[in-house]
Amino acid sequence: MKKLILIIFLFFTYTGYSQQLRVVQINAKWNQQNTLYLDNLRGCKYDYAWLEEQGNKLKSQIKSVPVILIEKDGKIIKTYQAGLDFKLAITKDDIQQYINELKSNGKN
């Protein structure tokens, strides 16, 4: 019984102190053909959102779509924005490599 309690305690301690990586992609519905498909990223949570469904504060901060935000513990640590052609100049592999580097450097 003591071992079970210790295992449960260690599990909650580990999950409480673990850092969370999240990748968020925001695009406009009129530009959906330029979406970068990131559904299978490993080592992070991935969310996709439409610009049209966001609040005015967030909308005013986004200058070009699509935009990819990488968050660590709720804070944005990296941003990728499309250029004037409304296309991202990165690939899914580039983002996965960045996530892997964060994890291997002990930052997550």
Buried (B, 14 or more C-beta within 10 A) or exposed (E): EEEEEEEEEEEEEEEEEEEEBBBBBBBBEEBEEBBBEBEEBEEBEBEBEEBEEBEEEEEEEBEBBBBBBBBBEEEEEBEBBBEEEBBBEBEBEBBBEBBEEBBEEEEB
